[in-house]
Amino acid sequence: MKIKRKGILFVISAPSGAGKTTLCREAMSRLDNLEFSISYTTRLPRSGEEDGRDYHFVDEDTFLEMVEKGEMAEWARVYNHLYGTPKTPIIKAIEDGRDMLLDIDIQGASQIKAAFPEDSVTIFVFPPSIEALKERLSKRGTEAPQVIKERCDKAEEEMAMYPLFRYFVVNDKLEEAVEDLIAVIKAERHRVKRIKETQW
């Protein structure tokens, strides 16, 4: 039996440092037909990040020109940097029946949910605690103590917004969190409403 369906946008959001990017990579390594939506950003690359793999790194003028042309499905300014999801790749993925993971902030998740209500699935990732989040951010070694404090304060505000999402995952033990994320993806792929046509 062959089943055709549209692609699904799996929108993953979390406070900074909660580990959503690691979860996304692990899920992609274990599931077929799952691609990573590469966002654009005006921030500088962190250690180990590559242009075109982790993000498209551009200057602010280039980013705002894309916004002006309507090329972004969502975008926001986060911690003085711009982040956005290009529209064309996700529209094509939906049409082609390919699933995509979107690693984006809460503002962006709301925009994607509003723009693609039938094709998006929102998932919120909790850190095990604020203390654990602070420790993870400190280990990065990329932010000053004051910035870490600001991010932890913002994390508490963001975690209060979890009711806006359809699912949640607690990223305490990585393996369990990955299994939970994969379970959500598999369940959504098997919803009857997503079937376009069947061939027996």
Phi, psi and omega in degrees: 000133177248133180241131175250139177211167175283161176287159181244139175262109177268108188261112183255123178230154181190161171299152178303128179095000181282347175096021184293327181294319177297318178299316180299314181296319179295317179297318180296327181287344185248351183238144174276163175055043179223117184244157179262126176281118183271114181280163171260145176211154177261359178280163179282152178296142171276169179303128179090348179279146180235139177295132180089347176251308180268314178210164163264112182269118183226166176277169186294323180298316179297317181298311183293331176293321177296320177299315182299326181277358180076026185270356181256132175284330175201154175198158180198160172262122182230121181050048175070011176234152179265139177228143179200156180253121179295140188283315188303312182298324182283327176296317180295321179297316178300313181295325183273357181079023179258134180273145179231145172259127178247113179264091187222166182283175186295321177301314180295321179299320179295321180293317179295318179300321180288323183280329183229063186298328182272342188248000182245146177232117184264136183226126180258132179255119176269141165284161179295332179191165175296324179297317179295323179297315180299320180295318179297317179295322180294321182293336177301321181071020183250351182235147176288158180306321180294322178294319178299317178299316179298320181291323178292321176298318180292327180300321179296321177294317182294321182294337177287349182264007182303332180298346179284349185258160181277323182229166172221155175224135175261117183267075176262292173263119189305313184299318179293320180295319178297316179298321178295317179297316179297322179298319178297313182299314181296319181297316181294326178295337184257013176287131184301324184297344182274349181292127175269315178198160178232151175231126183263000000 
